[in-house]
């Protein structure tokens, strides 16, 4: 079973400093993420920021620093804020555009599931999940990268969910997200598939 990654905000900012990734909007993005997610916990009880937001941002930063540094700052800001629309009624595409610019706001809006964004039931049918992933597939590369690392992170923690929800999440990943990953980087797709295989095996034990 894969371990759940964890990272503090200080560790994240140290990493970004080492990679020389900085911008004037970084402190504001971290502050907003803290405001939205500071009390939020994952299914297993771990802190959402330390086990989800910060590790994803670190993965995105390392990956794009190596392969596409031109978009790394934009991707880091999107990663930090990627769940803020979904998890706060006070955060909208318009407010994000005002504070962080239209490109950042557009990326976050693309990553926000309508069922959560609009306060509806969170259960997604296969067609709506397909439409959601199709929207991401046509988004800029940095947005797709954030979603792929978001999915990888969630797969590392999916064993904390009830068995039926795990099966649904793994089937959804095979049906929609492996192709998304293959369209970006075969190595990331193989990593995703290996995590799915491991989690499926654990359900059979």
C-alpha positions as CSV (number, residue, x, y, z in Angstrom):
1,X,0.0,0.0,0.0
2,X,1.4,3.4,-0.9
3,X,2.0,5.9,1.9
4,X,0.2,9.2,2.0
5,X,2.5,12.1,1.3
6,X,2.8,14.9,3.8
7,X,4.4,18.3,3.6
8,X,4.2,21.5,5.7
9,X,3.8,24.9,4.3
10,X,7.4,25.7,5.3
11,X,8.7,22.7,3.5
12,X,6.8,23.8,0.4
13,X,8.0,27.3,0.5
14,X,11.6,26.1,1.1
15,X,11.3,23.8,-2.0
16,X,9.9,26.7,-4.1
17,X,12.8,28.8,-3.0
18,X,15.3,26.1,-3.9
19,X,13.8,25.9,-7.3
20,X,13.8,29.7,-7.6
21,X,10.0,29.7,-8.1
22,X,8.5,32.9,-6.8
23,X,6.0,35.6,-7.6
24,X,4.2,38.4,-5.9
25,X,1.0,36.4,-5.7
26,X,2.4,33.4,-3.9
27,X,1.9,34.7,-0.3
28,X,-1.7,35.6,-1.1
29,X,-2.4,32.2,-2.7
30,X,-1.0,30.4,0.4
31,X,-3.1,32.7,2.7
32,X,-6.3,32.0,0.8
33,X,-5.6,28.2,0.8
34,X,-5.0,28.4,4.6
35,X,-8.3,30.3,5.0
36,X,-10.3,27.8,3.0
37,X,-8.7,24.5,4.0
38,X,-7.1,25.3,7.4
39,X,-9.6,23.3,9.4
40,X,-10.3,20.7,6.7
41,X,-9.4,17.0,7.2
42,X,-9.1,14.1,4.9
43,X,-11.1,10.9,5.2
44,X,-8.4,9.4,7.4
45,X,-8.3,12.4,9.7
46,X,-5.1,14.0,8.4
47,X,-4.8,17.7,7.6
48,X,-6.0,18.5,4.1
49,X,-3.4,21.2,3.4
50,X,-0.4,19.0,4.6
51,X,-1.6,15.8,3.0
52,X,-3.1,17.1,-0.2
53,X,-2.6,20.8,-1.3
54,X,1.0,21.2,-0.4
55,X,2.2,17.8,-1.7
56,X,0.4,18.3,-5.0
57,X,1.9,21.7,-5.4
58,X,5.4,20.4,-4.7
59,X,4.9,17.6,-7.2
60,X,3.7,20.1,-9.8
61,X,6.6,22.4,-9.1
62,X,9.3,19.7,-9.4
63,X,7.8,18.2,-12.5
64,X,7.3,21.5,-14.5
65,X,10.6,23.0,-13.3
66,X,12.2,20.1,-15.1
67,X,10.1,19.9,-18.3
68,X,8.3,23.2,-18.8
69,X,9.6,26.0,-16.5
70,X,7.8,28.7,-18.5
71,X,4.5,27.7,-17.0
72,X,5.6,26.6,-13.6
73,X,4.6,29.7,-11.7
74,X,1.1,29.6,-13.1
75,X,0.8,25.9,-12.3
76,X,2.0,26.4,-8.8
77,X,-0.6,29.0,-8.1
78,X,-3.4,26.9,-9.7
79,X,-2.2,23.9,-7.6
80,X,-2.3,25.8,-4.3
81,X,-5.8,27.1,-5.1
82,X,-7.2,24.2,-7.1
83,X,-9.9,23.3,-4.5
84,X,-10.9,26.7,-3.3
85,X,-13.9,27.2,-5.5
86,X,-15.2,23.7,-4.6
87,X,-14.7,24.0,-0.9
88,X,-15.7,27.6,-0.2
89,X,-18.9,29.5,-1.2
90,X,-17.0,32.7,-0.8
91,X,-14.5,31.9,-3.5
92,X,-15.7,32.2,-7.1
93,X,-14.1,32.5,-10.5
94,X,-14.7,36.2,-10.4
95,X,-13.1,36.8,-7.1
96,X,-10.1,34.7,-8.1
97,X,-9.7,36.6,-11.4
98,X,-9.7,39.8,-9.4
99,X,-7.0,38.7,-7.0
100,X,-4.9,36.4,-9.2
101,X,-5.7,37.1,-12.8
102,X,-8.0,35.5,-15.4
103,X,-5.6,32.7,-16.4
104,X,-5.3,31.4,-12.8
105,X,-9.1,31.7,-12.3
106,X,-9.8,29.9,-15.5
107,X,-7.6,27.0,-14.6
108,X,-9.1,26.6,-11.1
109,X,-12.7,26.9,-12.5
110,X,-11.8,24.1,-15.0
111,X,-10.7,21.9,-12.2
112,X,-13.8,22.5,-10.1
113,X,-16.5,19.9,-10.4
114,X,-19.9,21.5,-11.0
115,X,-21.6,19.2,-8.5
116,X,-19.4,20.6,-5.7
117,X,-19.1,24.1,-7.1
118,X,-22.8,24.6,-7.3
119,X,-23.6,22.9,-4.0
120,X,-25.3,19.9,-5.6
121,X,-24.9,16.3,-4.6
122,X,-21.3,15.1,-5.1
123,X,-22.2,11.9,-6.8
124,X,-21.2,12.1,-10.5
125,X,-22.6,10.0,-13.2
126,X,-20.3,8.5,-15.8
127,X,-21.4,11.0,-18.5
128,X,-20.8,14.0,-16.3
129,X,-17.4,12.7,-15.2
130,X,-16.6,12.2,-18.9
131,X,-17.6,15.8,-19.6
132,X,-15.6,17.1,-16.7
133,X,-12.4,15.3,-17.8
134,X,-13.0,16.3,-21.5
135,X,-13.0,19.9,-20.3
136,X,-9.7,19.4,-18.6
137,X,-8.2,17.5,-21.6
138,X,-8.7,20.7,-23.7
139,X,-7.2,23.0,-21.0
140,X,-3.7,24.3,-21.0
141,X,-0.9,21.8,-20.2
142,X,-0.4,23.2,-16.7
143,X,-4.0,22.6,-15.8
144,X,-3.8,19.0,-16.9
145,X,-0.7,18.5,-14.9
146,X,-2.3,19.8,-11.7
147,X,-5.2,17.4,-12.2
148,X,-3.0,14.4,-12.8
149,X,-1.0,15.1,-9.6
150,X,-4.3,15.7,-7.8
151,X,-5.5,12.3,-8.9
152,X,-2.2,10.6,-8.0
153,X,-2.4,12.1,-4.5
154,X,-6.0,11.0,-4.0
155,X,-5.0,7.5,-5.2
156,X,-2.4,7.3,-2.4
157,X,-5.2,8.0,0.1
158,X,-8.1,6.1,-1.5
159,X,-7.7,3.2,0.9
160,X,-9.1,5.4,3.7
161,X,-12.5,5.3,1.9
162,X,-15.2,2.6,2.3
163,X,-14.7,-0.3,-0.1
164,X,-17.5,0.6,-2.4
165,X,-16.3,4.2,-2.8
166,X,-12.8,2.9,-3.4
167,X,-14.0,0.6,-6.2
168,X,-15.9,3.5,-7.8
169,X,-13.0,5.8,-7.6
170,X,-10.6,3.2,-9.1
171,X,-13.0,2.4,-11.9
172,X,-13.5,6.1,-12.6
173,X,-9.7,6.5,-12.8
174,X,-9.3,3.7,-15.3
175,X,-12.2,4.9,-17.4
176,X,-11.3,8.6,-17.6
177,X,-8.0,9.6,-16.0
178,X,-5.5,7.2,-17.4
179,X,-6.1,8.6,-20.9
180,X,-5.8,12.1,-19.6
181,X,-2.4,11.2,-18.1
182,X,-1.3,9.4,-21.3
183,X,-2.0,12.5,-23.2
184,X,0.5,14.4,-21.1
185,X,3.3,11.9,-20.1
186,X,3.4,8.1,-20.4
187,X,5.5,7.9,-17.3
188,X,2.8,9.7,-15.2
189,X,0.2,7.4,-16.8
190,X,2.2,4.3,-15.8
191,X,2.6,5.7,-12.2
192,X,-1.2,6.2,-12.1
193,X,-2.0,2.8,-13.4
194,X,0.4,1.2,-10.9
195,X,-1.4,2.9,-8.0
196,X,-4.7,1.7,-9.3
197,X,-3.4,-1.8,-9.6
198,X,-2.1,-1.7,-6.0
199,X,-5.3,-0.4,-4.6
200,X,-7.4,-2.9,-6.6
201,X,-5.2,-5.7,-5.3
202,X,-5.7,-4.6,-1.7
203,X,-9.5,-4.8,-2.2
204,X,-9.1,-8.5,-3.2
205,X,-7.1,-9.4,-0.1
